[in-house]
Amino acid sequence: MLDSSPAAGADANSAQTQSSAARAEEHGRHRAGAHLHSIHDDAPVISRRTGLLVVAGIAVVAAVVGGLSGALITANVLNQPNQDAQRLTQPLGSPSEPTAPLPGEASAAIVGAAPSVVTLTVSTPTRTETGSGVIYSGDGLVITNAHVVTLDGTVSDAQITATTSDGRVFTTTRVGLDVLADVAVLRLTDASGLQPASFADSDQIVVGQSTIVLGAPLGLAGTATTGVVSAVNRSIEIASAAVPPTVDENAATDSPLSSTTDPGKSIVQLPVIQTDAAINPGNSGGAMLNANGEVIGINVAIAGTKSGGQGQAASSGSIGLGFALPANYAVQIAAQLAAGQTPSHGALGATVRNAATVATSSQSIVGAYVDSVVENGAASIAGLSRGDIVTYIGTVPVSNANDLIAHVRVYEAGEVATLTVVRQGEVIEVEVSLDAAA
């Protein structure tokens, strides 16, 4: 879903380094993921809601890897790249670019953070795509998306090179990936002296604060766009071939993707930050910054519109609705992968529906309606039962089924999540010791 370009080889100027232990420092745990559904919604953006209000079409969400298509709801195919535009585009931080930041503008944050963002070229014998990555450690660990390194789950052995902002090219090896979080960690071969990104506490993000997006949209390395955080506590769902189809005991029975997902793909719910900064194919895995140049999120998806019937291609460019994994969550997963661990994700052990679609009373309640519970599963043991409506997980509001699933998976298996539940008109709190997601 991006432009195709020849795969780059390793640069002879790559710095030689001694191998050092992967930095596995745990950052603050994110509890406020978010859900943006791929259907309609007329609620204020500050509240957690399931969709976009699109008058003339249906909103769709597509992961934004750089080649032909990321983990998509509908396939996006772009034309051949503009090679002249690529040749004329200088990476941020290159010698020909100005280095003095302008007072009061985003340039200071961009200049400071640009060396911590790399352009990834992901190649197979028949396919080449572009994505982005964020440097996690000075000895060459890079955070990106799982759908970038697997070309949307279609390959497991792609050749990946990383180009830094100063033009150095490194070969890479894959350290690990977590498809349920859409996070992957790469190691740049023989790298040293790299500038790790500075990560902010993404739990402190508020609507309206400035955002800066760095990456390689449409293969144009060193691109920066600006905007604001347009919503927090969102979540999105995408159909991804990176996740093997399985029977998920934490399913949303009325998911809008359930009847449209391609064979071999599974639905994945992700917590995200929403921004109006332009994000396009190729930005996947890149950095979403605050005004101080600190990473608050890892770019993961864009929303598009589909004006025709089911199966028609969605718009492939930015419409001012882009999404990033919260930095706390992405770093938590990356730290575990870098340490050789397999990240775990919580599971509720229940099938849930959008409460707004269930006629339980004369007044509809927004939340996740428990349709059924798995015998001896987490929900059952905690006392949840059919008809309960979950409205919060911790302090994060839940407005639909996919919200609940996305936020439950931010927790690790075995952790206790406090759910606010409406049961027959009474509001109660239920503590659930979570199962492990499949």
C-alpha positions as CSV (number, residue, x, y, z in Angstrom):
1,M,0.0,0.0,0.0
2,L,2.9,2.2,-0.5
3,D,5.5,2.6,-3.2
4,S,7.9,-0.1,-4.4
5,S,11.6,0.6,-4.6
6,P,14.7,-1.5,-5.0
7,A,15.9,-3.1,-1.7
8,A,18.9,-1.4,-0.3
9,G,22.0,-3.4,0.8
10,A,24.1,-2.9,3.9
11,D,26.3,0.3,3.8
12,A,30.0,-0.3,4.1
13,N,30.1,2.8,6.3
14,S,28.0,1.1,8.9
15,A,29.7,1.5,12.3
16,Q,31.2,-1.6,13.8
17,T,30.2,-2.2,17.4
18,Q,30.5,-4.6,20.2
19,S,27.2,-6.4,21.0
20,S,25.6,-5.3,24.2
21,A,22.6,-6.6,26.2
22,A,19.3,-5.5,24.9
23,R,17.8,-2.7,27.0
24,A,14.8,-4.2,28.6
25,E,13.9,-1.4,30.9
26,E,10.2,-1.4,31.7
27,H,8.4,1.8,31.1
28,G,5.1,2.8,32.8
29,R,2.2,0.5,32.0
30,H,-0.4,1.9,29.7
31,R,-4.0,1.5,30.9
32,A,-5.8,3.9,28.7
33,G,-5.6,2.4,25.2
34,A,-8.4,3.3,22.9
35,H,-10.9,2.1,20.4
36,L,-11.9,3.6,17.1
37,H,-14.3,1.3,15.4
38,S,-14.7,1.1,11.7
39,I,-18.3,2.2,11.7
40,H,-20.3,5.2,12.7
41,D,-20.4,7.3,15.8
42,D,-21.7,10.8,16.7
43,A,-20.2,11.0,20.2
44,P,-17.7,13.7,21.2
45,V,-14.1,12.7,20.5
46,I,-13.0,13.0,24.1
47,S,-15.2,10.0,25.0
48,R,-14.3,6.6,23.9
49,R,-16.4,5.7,20.9
50,T,-16.5,3.0,18.3
51,G,-16.4,4.8,15.1
52,L,-16.3,7.8,12.8
53,L,-19.2,9.9,11.6
54,V,-18.9,9.5,7.9
55,V,-21.9,10.9,6.1
56,A,-21.1,9.7,2.6
57,G,-19.5,6.4,3.3
58,I,-18.2,3.8,5.8
59,A,-15.0,4.5,7.8
60,V,-12.3,1.9,7.3
61,V,-9.1,1.5,9.2
62,A,-5.9,0.2,7.5
63,A,-2.5,-0.4,8.9
64,V,0.1,1.8,7.2
65,V,3.0,-0.3,6.1
66,G,4.9,1.1,3.2
67,G,4.3,-1.2,0.3
68,L,1.1,-2.4,-1.2
69,S,-1.1,-3.0,1.8
70,G,-0.8,-3.2,5.5
71,A,-3.2,-5.0,7.8
72,L,-6.3,-3.8,6.2
73,I,-10.0,-3.8,6.4
74,T,-10.1,-3.1,2.7
75,A,-7.2,-3.4,0.3
76,N,-5.4,-0.2,-0.7
77,V,-3.2,-0.2,-3.7
78,L,-1.1,2.8,-4.8
79,N,0.4,3.5,-8.1
80,Q,4.1,3.2,-8.8
81,P,6.3,5.6,-6.8
82,N,7.5,8.9,-8.0
83,Q,11.2,8.1,-8.2
84,D,12.1,11.7,-8.9
85,A,10.4,12.8,-5.7
86,Q,12.3,10.2,-3.8
87,R,15.6,11.3,-5.2
88,L,14.9,14.9,-4.3
89,T,13.8,14.2,-0.8
90,Q,16.6,14.6,1.8
91,P,16.5,12.7,5.1
92,L,15.9,14.8,8.1
93,G,19.2,15.6,9.8
94,S,21.2,15.2,6.6
95,P,24.0,17.7,6.1
96,S,22.0,19.7,3.5
97,E,19.2,20.3,5.9
98,P,19.1,23.3,8.3
99,T,20.0,22.3,11.8
100,A,19.1,25.4,13.8
101,P,15.6,25.1,15.2
102,L,13.2,28.0,14.8
103,P,11.9,29.4,18.1
104,G,8.3,28.6,18.9
105,E,8.0,26.1,16.1
106,A,8.0,22.3,15.8
107,S,11.5,22.4,14.2
108,A,13.3,22.0,17.5
109,A,11.4,18.8,18.3
110,I,11.9,17.5,14.8
111,V,15.6,18.2,14.6
112,G,16.1,16.6,18.0
113,A,14.1,13.4,17.3
114,A,14.9,12.8,13.6
115,P,18.1,10.8,14.3
116,S,16.0,8.4,16.3
117,V,13.8,7.4,13.4
118,V,14.8,5.1,10.6
119,T,13.3,4.1,7.2
120,L,12.8,0.4,6.7
121,T,12.9,-1.3,3.3
122,V,11.3,-4.7,3.5
123,S,11.9,-7.0,0.5
124,T,11.2,-10.4,-0.9
125,P,12.1,-11.6,-4.4
126,T,8.8,-10.3,-5.7
127,R,7.9,-7.4,-3.4
128,T,9.4,-4.4,-1.8
129,E,7.7,-2.1,0.7
130,T,8.7,0.8,2.9
131,G,8.0,1.3,6.6
132,S,9.5,3.2,9.5
133,G,11.1,2.4,12.9
134,V,12.1,4.1,16.1
135,I,15.5,3.5,17.7
136,Y,15.1,1.9,21.1
137,S,18.8,1.5,22.1
138,G,22.1,2.9,21.1
139,D,23.4,-0.5,20.0
140,G,20.8,-0.9,17.4
141,L,17.4,-2.1,18.7
142,V,14.5,-0.6,16.7
143,I,10.8,-0.7,17.4
144,T,8.4,-1.0,14.5
145,N,5.1,-2.8,13.7
146,A,4.7,-6.5,13.3
147,H,2.7,-5.9,10.1
148,V,5.7,-4.0,8.6
149,V,8.3,-6.8,9.1
150,T,5.9,-9.5,7.9
151,L,4.4,-7.6,5.0
152,D,1.0,-7.9,6.7
153,G,1.6,-11.5,7.8
154,T,2.3,-12.8,4.4
155,V,6.1,-13.6,4.9
156,S,8.3,-14.6,7.7
157,D,11.7,-14.2,6.1
158,A,11.8,-10.8,4.4
159,Q,15.1,-9.0,4.0
160,I,15.0,-5.7,5.9
161,T,17.4,-2.8,5.8
162,A,17.3,0.3,7.9
163,T,18.4,3.7,6.8
164,T,19.2,6.3,9.4
165,S,18.6,10.1,9.1
166,D,22.3,10.6,8.3
167,G,22.1,8.2,5.4
168,R,23.8,5.1,6.9
169,V,22.2,1.8,5.8
170,F,22.2,-1.3,8.0
171,T,21.1,-4.9,7.5
172,T,18.8,-6.1,10.3
173,T,17.9,-9.2,12.2
174,R,14.5,-9.8,13.8
175,V,14.6,-10.0,17.6
176,G,10.9,-10.7,18.1
177,L,7.4,-9.7,17.3
178,D,4.0,-9.7,19.0
179,V,1.2,-9.8,16.5
180,L,-1.6,-9.1,19.0
181,A,0.1,-5.8,19.9
182,D,1.4,-5.3,16.3
183,V,4.9,-4.6,17.7
184,A,8.2,-5.9,16.4
185,V,11.8,-5.4,17.5
186,L,14.7,-5.4,15.0
187,R,18.4,-5.2,15.6
188,L,20.7,-3.2,13.2
189,T,23.8,-5.2,12.4
190,D,27.0,-3.9,13.8
191,A,25.5,-0.6,14.9
192,S,26.7,1.7,17.7
193,G,26.4,5.2,18.8
194,L,22.8,5.5,17.6
195,Q,20.5,8.0,19.3
196,P,17.7,6.3,21.2
197,A,14.4,8.0,21.2
198,S,13.1,9.7,24.3
199,F,9.7,8.2,25.4
200,A,7.1,10.2,27.2
201,D,4.4,8.9,29.6
202,S,1.6,8.3,27.1
203,D,-0.9,8.1,30.0
204,Q,-0.6,11.8,30.4
205,I,-1.7,12.7,26.9
206,V,-4.6,15.1,26.6
207,V,-6.8,16.0,23.6
208,G,-5.6,19.2,21.9
209,Q,-1.9,18.8,22.6
210,S,0.5,19.1,19.7
211,T,1.7,16.1,17.7
212,I,4.5,15.6,15.2
213,V,4.6,12.5,13.1
214,L,8.0,11.3,11.7
215,G,8.5,8.5,9.2
216,A,8.6,7.6,5.5
217,P,5.1,8.1,4.1
218,L,4.9,6.9,0.5
219,G,8.6,6.0,0.7
220,L,9.6,9.6,1.3
221,A,12.1,9.3,4.1
222,G,12.5,12.0,6.7
223,T,9.0,13.4,6.4
224,A,7.4,15.3,9.3
225,T,3.8,16.3,9.6
226,T,2.1,18.1,12.5
227,G,-1.3,18.2,14.2
228,V,-2.9,17.7,17.5
229,V,-4.1,14.7,19.6
230,S,-7.7,14.6,18.4
231,A,-8.9,11.8,20.7
232,V,-7.5,9.6,23.5
233,N,-8.8,6.3,24.7
234,R,-9.6,5.1,21.3
235,S,-9.3,1.6,19.9
236,I,-9.4,0.3,16.4
237,E,-9.9,-3.1,14.9
238,I,-8.0,-4.4,11.9
239,A,-8.1,-7.6,9.9
240,S,-4.6,-9.0,9.8
241,A,-3.0,-12.1,8.2
242,A,-0.2,-11.8,10.8
243,V,-2.5,-13.5,13.4
244,P,-3.5,-17.1,12.6
245,P,-7.3,-17.6,12.5
246,T,-8.2,-19.0,15.9
247,V,-11.3,-19.4,18.0
248,D,-11.2,-16.4,20.3
249,E,-13.1,-16.7,23.5
250,N,-13.0,-12.9,23.8
251,A,-14.9,-12.2,20.6
252,A,-17.2,-9.4,19.7
253,T,-20.1,-11.1,18.1
254,D,-21.4,-8.1,16.2
255,S,-18.0,-6.9,14.9
256,P,-18.5,-5.1,11.6
257,L,-15.5,-7.0,10.3
258,S,-16.9,-10.5,11.1
259,S,-18.6,-10.7,7.7
260,T,-15.9,-9.0,5.7
261,T,-12.6,-10.4,6.9
262,D,-10.6,-12.2,4.1
263,P,-10.0,-15.9,4.6
264,G,-6.8,-16.4,6.5
265,K,-7.1,-13.1,8.4
266,S,-8.1,-12.5,12.0
267,I,-9.5,-9.5,13.7
268,V,-7.2,-7.7,16.0
269,Q,-8.2,-5.0,18.5
270,L,-5.6,-2.3,19.3
271,P,-5.5,0.6,21.8
272,V,-4.5,3.8,20.0
273,I,-4.0,7.6,20.2
274,Q,-5.9,9.5,17.5
275,T,-4.3,12.5,15.6
276,D,-5.2,14.7,12.7
277,A,-1.5,14.9,11.7
278,A,-1.2,13.4,8.2
279,I,-0.3,9.7,8.4
280,N,0.1,7.7,5.2
281,P,1.3,4.3,4.0
282,G,4.9,4.0,5.0
283,N,4.5,5.9,8.3
284,S,3.9,2.6,10.1
285,G,6.4,2.0,12.9
286,G,7.5,5.6,12.9
287,A,7.2,8.1,15.8
288,M,4.4,10.2,17.0
289,L,6.0,13.0,19.1
290,N,4.9,15.6,21.5
291,A,6.1,19.2,21.3
292,N,9.2,18.3,23.3
293,G,10.3,15.7,20.7
294,E,9.4,12.8,23.0
295,V,7.8,9.7,21.5
296,I,4.2,9.4,22.7
297,G,3.1,6.7,20.2
298,I,4.2,4.3,17.4
299,N,2.3,5.0,14.2
300,V,0.1,2.0,13.3
301,A,-2.9,2.8,11.1
302,I,-5.0,5.3,9.2
303,A,-8.7,5.7,8.6
304,G,-10.1,5.9,5.1
305,T,-13.5,6.2,3.5
306,K,-15.2,3.7,1.2
307,S,-17.9,5.3,-0.9
308,G,-19.1,2.2,-2.8
309,G,-20.3,-1.2,-1.9
310,Q,-18.5,-3.9,0.1
311,G,-15.2,-4.9,-1.3
312,Q,-14.5,-1.7,-3.2
313,A,-11.1,-0.2,-2.5
314,A,-10.9,2.5,0.2
315,S,-9.2,5.8,-0.1
316,S,-5.5,5.2,0.3
317,G,-4.3,8.6,1.7
318,S,-4.7,10.5,4.9
319,I,-8.1,12.0,5.7
320,G,-6.9,13.5,8.9
321,L,-7.5,10.5,11.1
322,G,-4.4,8.6,12.0
323,F,-3.6,6.3,14.9
324,A,-0.6,5.3,17.0
325,L,0.0,2.7,19.7
326,P,0.5,4.5,23.0
327,A,4.2,4.7,23.8
328,N,3.8,3.0,27.2
329,Y,2.2,-0.1,25.7
330,A,4.6,-0.3,22.7
331,V,7.7,0.0,24.9
332,Q,6.3,-2.5,27.4
333,I,6.0,-5.1,24.6
334,A,9.3,-4.1,23.0
335,A,11.2,-4.4,26.3
336,Q,9.9,-8.0,26.7
337,L,10.7,-8.9,23.2
338,A,14.2,-7.4,23.5
339,A,14.7,-9.5,26.7
340,G,13.8,-12.7,24.7
341,Q,10.4,-13.0,26.4
342,T,7.0,-13.8,24.9
343,P,4.6,-11.0,25.8
344,S,1.3,-12.1,27.3
345,H,-2.1,-10.5,26.9
346,G,-5.1,-10.7,29.1
347,A,-8.3,-12.4,28.1
348,L,-11.7,-12.1,29.8
349,G,-13.1,-15.4,28.8
350,A,-16.4,-14.0,27.5
351,T,-18.2,-13.1,24.3
352,V,-19.3,-9.5,24.2
353,R,-21.5,-7.3,22.1
354,N,-22.1,-3.6,21.8
355,A,-24.5,-2.8,24.6
356,A,-26.1,0.0,22.5
357,T,-27.4,-2.6,20.1
358,V,-29.0,-4.7,22.9
359,A,-32.5,-3.7,24.0
360,T,-32.1,-4.3,27.7
361,S,-34.3,-1.5,28.9
362,S,-36.1,1.6,27.7
363,Q,-32.8,3.5,28.0
364,S,-29.8,2.1,26.1
365,I,-26.5,1.9,28.0
366,V,-23.2,2.4,26.3
367,G,-20.7,-0.3,27.0
368,A,-19.8,-4.0,26.4
369,Y,-22.7,-6.4,26.9
370,V,-21.7,-9.8,28.1
371,D,-23.4,-12.3,25.8
372,S,-21.8,-15.4,27.3
373,V,-19.0,-16.5,29.5
374,V,-16.6,-19.5,29.2
375,E,-17.1,-22.1,31.9
376,N,-14.3,-21.8,34.5
377,G,-12.9,-18.8,32.6
378,A,-11.9,-15.5,34.1
379,A,-15.2,-13.8,33.7
380,S,-17.1,-16.8,35.1
381,I,-14.9,-17.1,38.1
382,A,-15.3,-13.4,38.8
383,G,-19.0,-13.7,38.7
384,L,-19.8,-12.0,35.4
385,S,-22.8,-13.4,33.6
386,R,-25.0,-12.8,30.6
387,G,-26.6,-9.4,30.6
388,D,-23.9,-7.6,32.5
389,I,-22.7,-4.4,30.8
390,V,-19.1,-3.3,31.3
391,T,-18.7,0.5,31.2
392,Y,-15.1,0.9,32.5
393,I,-11.9,-1.1,32.8
394,G,-9.9,0.6,35.5
395,T,-10.3,4.3,34.8
396,V,-10.8,3.8,31.0
397,P,-14.3,4.2,29.7
398,V,-15.7,1.3,27.6
399,S,-18.2,2.2,25.0
400,N,-18.4,-1.0,22.9
401,A,-17.3,-4.6,22.7
402,N,-14.0,-4.0,20.9
403,D,-13.0,-1.3,23.4
404,L,-13.2,-3.9,26.2
405,I,-11.2,-6.5,24.2
406,A,-8.4,-4.0,23.3
407,H,-8.0,-2.8,26.8
408,V,-8.1,-6.2,28.4
409,R,-5.2,-7.2,26.1
410,V,-3.1,-4.4,27.4
411,Y,-3.0,-6.3,30.7
412,E,-0.9,-9.4,31.1
413,A,-2.4,-12.8,31.8
414,G,-2.9,-13.2,35.5
415,E,-3.2,-9.5,36.3
416,V,-6.3,-8.3,38.0
417,A,-8.5,-5.8,36.1
418,T,-11.2,-3.9,37.9
419,L,-14.4,-3.7,35.8
420,T,-17.3,-1.3,36.4
421,V,-20.4,-3.2,35.6
422,V,-24.1,-2.2,35.3
423,R,-26.2,-5.2,36.4
424,Q,-29.9,-4.8,36.3
425,G,-29.6,-1.1,36.8
426,E,-27.1,-1.3,39.7
427,V,-23.5,-0.2,39.2
428,I,-20.9,-2.5,40.8
429,E,-17.2,-3.2,40.6
430,V,-15.9,-6.6,39.7
431,E,-12.3,-7.7,40.0
432,V,-11.2,-10.2,37.3
433,S,-8.0,-12.2,37.3
434,L,-7.5,-12.4,33.6
435,D,-6.9,-15.5,31.5
436,A,-4.3,-15.6,28.7
437,A,-5.3,-14.5,25.2
438,A,-4.9,-17.2,22.5
